[in-house]
Amino acid sequence: MLDTETPDSRHPDLDLYDAQTMARAFITDQAHAAEAVLAAHEQIARAVEAALPRIARGGRLIYVGAGTSGRLGVLDSAELGPTFAWPQARAIGLMAGGRGAMFGAVEHAEDDRGAGAADFAACAPGPDDVALMITASGSTPYVLGAIDSARAAGTLTIGFANNHGAPVTAGADIGVTLDTGPEIISGSTRLKAGTAQKIALNTFSSMLMVMLHKVYGNLMVDVRATNAKLIRRTVSLASIATGADEATALRALQACDFHVKTAIVMIRKSVPAAAARAALEAGGGSVRAALASIRENR
């Protein structure tokens, strides 16, 4: 029996707990998810290092999963756009059973290895793409089929599983084992296993975006100002990054279509938007490189 399917010996009478005891038990159990991800930090770092040059060359992130794991992959892919201005076409979420499976179970979809292979092949994968294969059991046929297609295309594969020795981690180029053990509700991997997957995916994609210069210091400087809340956020970010007052930050942002990186360089170096944009482009989108190049050119 898989660790994730084994009944938790610590809570055989869970259904007899009062509300406070049950709440404490659930939350304490969830805390172990973070410990499992921390134990896998070297594997996650290795995965990011392997993915970085491929994504920098224009590759895509392709998330593959079924059920809870698939939904978590789709969620991570969807959030990269508003957070880091990442192109939607370069973050693809594949879900066993298709889009309808995001909102309800599609029976037996996860058991179709051929569908996983076909869905992945339909993305026209290539050697610069990076596939994140996510499955709690580590043996979901749909995901293993996607690995078959990915390997045939030369796509980098990163397998995430919550059991040791899982086929998905053995078959992927880089395996990440999130050893969460038995669930407090036996077999319900939407709990601790799912939480660990969410943390691992957050960590992987956020690290990748930082290394792609989407972050300056620890500020989210590639955010798109698509609503009033985000416009206010861009003003705050530009102000914090430069030490300028909010009025100065707002004027700079208005001059560069609310692109925070450009506003930072404009304010820090007292240059117009066009010069700031040119410096950023020459520096590969790095605010630090843009600031250094302007200093050196003066």
N, C-alpha and C positions, 0 to 999 in steps of 0.2 A: 504494500500500500504506500502511495506517495505521502511524503511528509505533510503536504497541504491537505490531504484527505483524511489523515489520521485523527481520530477524536482527541481533543485536548484533555488530558488526565487531570488538569487543574480545576476544571469546571464541569464535573459530571452532573451537577444539580443546578445548572444555570437557570432552568425554568422555575426554580424555587426561590431565587434571589429576590429581595425587595428592590425597589427602584434605585436607591442610593448605592447599594452593593453592586447591582448590575451595571450602573453607569460607571462606577470605578473600575470594574472588571473589564468592560469594553475599552475604556480609554487607556488603561494600563497596557492592555494587549496591543492596542494600536501603536503605542510608544515603541514597541519592539520593531516596528517597521523601519523606523529611522535608523535603529541600530544595525539592521540587516543591510541597509543601503551603505551606511558608513563602512561596514566590513568589506564592501565591494568597491570601495573608492578607487583602488588601484586599477581594477578592470574598467571602470567607467572612464578614468583618466586616459587609459590606453585606447579606449574606443574613440574618445574625442580627438586624441592626437592622430589617429588613423583617418578620421573623417575630415579633419580640418583642411588638408591640401586639396582633397577632392571637392569639397564644398566651395573653397576659395576659387577653384577653376570653373565654377558654374554648375556643379552637381546639385542634385535634389535630395531632400530627405523624404524617404518613403516609409511610412509607418504601417505595419501589418499586424492584425490581431483579430480575435473573435471575442464576443461577449464583452465583459468588463475590460479586458486587456485591449480589445479593439477600440472601445469607446475612449479609453485613456489615450491611446495613440492619436485618434482623430482630434481629441481635445488639445493635445500638445501641438499638433500641426496647425490647428485653427488659431491658436493664441500667439503664434510667432509673428503674424502680420501686424496686429495692433500694438504689440509690445516692442517689436524691433524693426518694423517696416519691412518685414521679410516678404518677398513675393509669394502670393498664394500658389502660383504654379510650381514653386520650388519646395512646397511642403504638402505632401500628398498623404491622405489617410485611407488605407484600404481596410475594409471591414467585412468579415465573413457574413454573407447574406445581403451585402450592399447597404445603401443608405437607410433603408427601412429598418435595418438591424440596430441602428443607433437608438431607436425609440421603443423597440420591442424585440423579443426573441424570435429569431428565424430558425425553426427547428432543423437540426442536422446540418446546417450550413458549415459549421466548423469541422465537420467530419469529411468534407469534400476536398481531398488533396489536389485533385485536378483543377478545381475552381480557384484554389490559391495560386497555383502555377499560372493559370490563364489570366487571372486578374492582374497578377504582377507583370506578366509579359505584355499585357495591354498598355502598360505605362511606358513601353519602349525603353526599358532601363539600359544604362550604359556604365562604363567603368568609373565615371566620376560621381555616380549616384551612391547614396548611403541608405541601406535598408535596415530599419529597426524592427526586429521580429519579436513580438511580445506575447508570451503565454505563461500563465501561472504554472500549469502542469509541466510545460516544456515539451509537450508531445502533441499539440493540436495539429491535426492533419492539414488544415487549411494553411497554417503558417509554415509547416514543413514543405508544402507544395510551392509556396512563394520562395522559399530558400532554394529549391531546385531551379526555378527560373532565374533567380538572382545570381546564382553561381554560374549558370550558363552564359549570363550576360557580362560577367566580370564585375558585378556590383559588390561593393563592400557590404558584408552582412554582420550585424551585431545582434546577438540573441539574448533576450532577457527571460529568465525563468526563475521560479521560486522553489525549485527542487534540484538537488545535486545530481550530476550525471545525466541531465536532461538532453534529449535529442536535439533540441533547438540550440543549446549552448555548444554541444559537440559538433553540430553541423555548420554553425556560423563561423565566420573568420575570427570573431572575438565574442566570447561568451561572458555574460554578466549574470552571476548567480546571486539572487536575493533570498537568502535562507531565512524565511519567515516562520517556518515550522507549522505546527498544527494551528488551525483557526479556532477561535473561541466558540463559533458555531461551525461544527464539523463540515468541512468541504466548501464553506462559503468564501471563496477567494476574492469576492468583492470587498472583503474586510481588510485584514492585515496585508495580504499579498497585493491587493489592489493599491493600498496606500503606499507600499514600498515601490511599486511600479511607477506611481505618480511622482514620488520623490526622485526616483532614478531618472525618469524622463525629463522632469524639470531641471535636474542637475546637468544632464547631458546637453540639452538644447541651450540652456542658459550659458554654460561654459563655452559652447561653440560660438554663440553670438558675441560674448565678451571678446573672444580671440579673433573674431571678425571685425572688431572695432565698432561694435554697436553700442558699446558702453565706454564712458569716459570717467575715470576714477571708479565710482560705483553708481554713476548716474545714467539713467536710461535715455540716451541722447538721440536715438533714432526713432523716437515715438512719432506717430502721425497725429497731427492736431485735427481730428475729424469731428470733434464736438466741443461744446463750451468747456466741459471739464478738462479735456485734454489741452485746449488752448491755455487754460489757467496753469496746467501742469508744465507746459513748455516755458511759460514765463518764469515759473519757479525754478525750473531746471537751469535755464540760462543765467538766472540771477545767482543761484548757488555756485555754479561753475566759474563764474567770473567775478563775483563780489559786487556786481553792479546793482543798482536799485532796480525795482521792478519796472519803472517807467522807461529806463534805458534799455532794459532787456526787451520790453514790448516793442520799442521803436526798431531795434535791430531785427527782431523776429518778423515784424511787418514788412521789412525791407527784403527778407529772404524767404518769403512764403512759409514762415513758421518752421523752418528747418533748424533744429536746436544746434546741431554741430556747426553750421555756418554762422549762426548768431554768436556762438562762443568765440570763434576765431575772429569775427568782426570786432567784438568788444575787446577781447584780450589784446589784439594787435592794431586796433584803430584803422581797419582797412574796410573798403566797401565790400558788398556781398559778392561781386564777381571775383575779386581777388581771393576772398575766403573760400569760395567754391573751388577755384582753380587749385589752391593749396591742398584742399581736402582730396580732390581727385588725384593729384600727384602723389599724395601720401596714402593712397589706397583706402581712403575713408577714415584714417586715423586722425583724431583731433590732435594728439600729441605730435605726430609727424608733421601735420600742417603748421602748428605753432612753431616747431623747430625750424621748418624750412623758411618761414617768413623772417625769423630772427637771423638766420644765416644769410639770407638774401639782402638784408639791409646793410 
